């Protein structure tokens, strides 16, 4: 059961609740609510059939705003399995939580110097992002460069400057990635600005790995590539027209 009409009074009622504006999905620029067509498209994109509304409260012309969807998953197996996730560096608690949130998806602990076997998504955690931003040297730079260029997608997890005097790793990494995307648009490069402790952020990283940002069949211009985490919630920096 979903609200499918973006009426102003819903924002007045629910807009003060924590998380109402914490949308991290595409197509939600004016409100976190999705229309009937948007719900149908998203259900189909994630492998469901019979995505039209099953019933509604009232017709839209009579003030109806709520629809119930009863969809079911397709029987056939997906054509393309998700890519294996390489994590570096890899604290045991973070890797365990990431595996739990990704369920059957394979997560490998890696070193930057390890060769890539097959198509991979590389997740580079704050320790290596800080090194990139403020003092990477050979041969680490060469390992870092090769890891990025040989990955199908890279997620850079960097810390924000939470206290006065701390270095803002995220600003450097985000700016660097924007430039790199222009030179290597065949690699999906996603940044996550992290404010929580790393062990508490596996859920957020898993959400990005499951999002449209990792659908490599879509062009870069059609997916979000810059995310922020605040108190465990995922945000997208966006200016609405």
C-alpha positions, -999 to 999 in steps of 0.1 A, spaced: 0 0 0 16 33 -12 7 69 -14 10 76 -52 -2 112 -55 21 140 -44 -3 162 -25 10 191 -5 -8 181 27 12 149 30 44 170 32 27 191 60 17 160 79 48 138 75 75 164 65 86 170 101 94 133 107 130 123 106 138 106 73 109 120 52 133 140 31 161 114 33 155 100 -1 185 83 -17 167 71 -48 164 86 -82 133 104 -95 124 119 -60 134 155 -65 103 172 -52 90 146 -28 98 112 -15 65 99 -29 64 80 -62 37 80 -88 19 48 -101 41 48 -132 73 52 -111 63 23 -88 55 1 -118 89 10 -134 108 3 -103 91 -30 -96 97 -42 -132 134 -31 -129 139 -53 -98 124 -84 -114 87 -82 -106 56 -89 -128 20 -77 -126 31 -43 -114 -1 -24 -121 -21 -14 -89 -44 -41 -76 -69 -17 -61 -71 19 -49 -89 39 -22 -107 62 -48 -103 72 -84 -78 101 -88 -106 123 -101 -124 118 -68 -94 126 -46 -78 91 -44 -42 91 -34 -34 55 -23 -29 24 -43 -21 -12 -34 4 -32 -55 4 -70 -55 34 -80 -77 54 -112 -78 89 -121 -88 97 -135 -122 105 -172 -123 136 -169 -146 170 -164 -131 186 -130 -138 208 -129 -169 237 -111 -152 248 -120 -117 260 -91 -95 297 -84 -97 320 -97 -69 328 -69 -43 365 -64 -34 370 -44 -1 402 -27 9 413 -24 37 390 -48 52 381 -47 90 365 -80 100 334 -64 115 327 -43 84 332 -72 60 309 -95 81 281 -68 82 285 -61 45 282 -98 36 251 -101 58 234 -71 41 243 -83 6 232 -119 14 244 -142 -14 266 -117 -31 303 -125 -29 326 -102 -9 364 -106 -11 390 -91 12 418 -77 -11 450 -58 -11 456 -30 -36 485 -50 -51 463 -81 -57 456 -87 -94 419 -85 -104 404 -118 -115 373 -111 -136 350 -81 -134 349 -65 -99 335 -37 -79 362 -22 -57 352 -6 -24 380 17 -11 375 25 26 385 58 45 420 47 53 431 44 17 410 75 6 428 96 33 461 83 20 451 93 -16 441 127 -5 471 137 16 502 118 7 501 88 -16 535 77 -28 550 51 -52 545 22 -54 512 26 -36 500 51 -62 507 26 -90 487 -1 -72 459 24 -66 459 36 -102 457 0 -115 430 -10 -91 408 18 -104 415 13 -141 409 -24 -139 377 -23 -119 342 -21 -135 331 2 -107 347 18 -77 331 31 -45 353 56 -26 342 58 11 358 89 26 353 108 59 339 142 63 357 167 86 335 163 117 357 185 140 377 216 137 412 209 126 404 176 108 413 173 72 383 170 48 391 139 28 357 138 11 362 172 -7 395 161 -22 382 127 -32 350 140 -47 368 166 -68 393 141 -80 366 117 -90 347 143 -110 378 149 -131 385 112 -134 350 105 -147 357 128 -177 388 108 -186 374 73 -179 336 73 -184 337 35 -188 343 31 -151 315 38 -126 330 59 -99 308 66 -68 317 86 -37 303 83 -2 309 110 24 308 92 57 300 108 91 295 76 112 320 50 124 330 26 97 316 -5 115 281 12 115 282 21 78 281 -14 61 243 -10 57 247 22 38 275 8 15 253 -22 8 224 1 -1 247 18 -27 258 -16 -41 222 -26 -46 211 7 -61 208 18 -97 242 35 -94 257 0 -98 236 -9 -129 264 -7 -155 240 -10 -184 229 26 -177 250 56 -187 267 76 -160 245 106 -166 214 86 -156 225 74 -122 236 90 -89 273 89 -82 277 111 -51 262 101 -18 263 113 18 257 94 50 243 112 81 234 93 112 230 60 93 208 75 66 217 78 29 214 112 12 220 126 -23 232 161 -27 207 178 -51 194 212 -59 158 211 -70 147 236 -97 
